[in-house]
């Protein structure tokens, strides 16, 4: 019997979530948010990079990562998206104002 994820591999701790406050925990217990990031396959270092890019949703981070977008690329600011405001590509994808594919296109358009 093989488990998909071993806890020792990629883990996000509640401490990492707590460092980022409400952006990261979205009003939940930090442990709940940490489990969601862990379940998405991120360790503390990766989760911190995505949160620094203002990506508060682990599934959005996973979709961007699967499209080979780095947190650094996703931290680029844009006005594009369904609503007109300036924030990071990562935040706009997590907010649903850009799809992961749209975010990836913008992230790779200029380095």
N, C-alpha and C positions, 0 to 999 in steps of 0.2 A: 504494500500500500504506500503510495507516494503522495505527499502533501504538496500542493502547488507552491505555497510560501512557507519558508522556515522562518520562525521569529527572529533567529539570529541574523538573517540576511539583511533585509531592509526594514528599519523600524523608525518611526517618528515618535518621539516622547512628548508627553504633555508639557514638559518644560519648554520645548521649542515652540509649541503653540502659544503658551503663556507669554513668551517674549514679544509676540506680535499682537497681543490683546484681541480686541473685538474684530479686527480684520480677519484674524485666523480662526477664532472660536465661534464667530457669528452668534454670540449669545448662548452657546452651548457650553457644557463642561469641556475644558481643554482635552481631557482624556477621550471624549467622543470624537472630537476633531482629529486628534492624533491617530486614532484607530482608522478613521476614514483615509488619512494620508498614507498610513501604513498599508491599508487594503489596496490603495492605488499603486503601491510598489515604491514608495519614496522613503528614504532614510532622513534623519535629522538634517543633514547638510543640504540635500536636494530640496526638502520641504522649505527650509529657511530661504534658499535662493528663489523659489517660486513665490513665497510670501513677500520677499523683498521686491519682487517684480509686481506685487499687488494682486497676485492670483490667489484668491481666497477659496477657490473650489478645486479639490483634488482631482475630480473627474476632468475638469477643463485642463488642468496641468497635465494630466495623463494624455489627453487627446493631443495637446500641443507637443508634448514630448514624443509621442508616437509619430508625429509629423516632422520630427527632427528639429523642432524649435527649442532653442536653449532658453533658460530663464533670462539670460542677458539680452537676447534678441526680443523676448516678450516684454521686456521692461521699457522698450521704446514707446514714446508717447505718440498718440494719434488722436485726431478729431473724427476719424472715420467711424462708421457704425450707424445703428438705427437711431440713436439719440445723439444730439450735437453737444458734446462736452469733450474736454481733453483729459485723457488718462492713459494708462499703459495699455498696450495690446492685451496683456494678460488679464487686466481688470475688465476690459471690454468683453473678452471671451467669457470670463467667469460670470459676468453680468448678463450674458445673453445678447449683447449688442453687436457682437461679431461672432460668426461661427469659427470653430477651430481652423477650418480651411482658409477662411478670410484672414484670420489672424496670422496664420503661417505665411500666406502670400505677402502680407505687409511686413512681417518680420524678416523675410528674406529679400525684400525688394531693395533695401539699402542697408549696408552694414555699418 
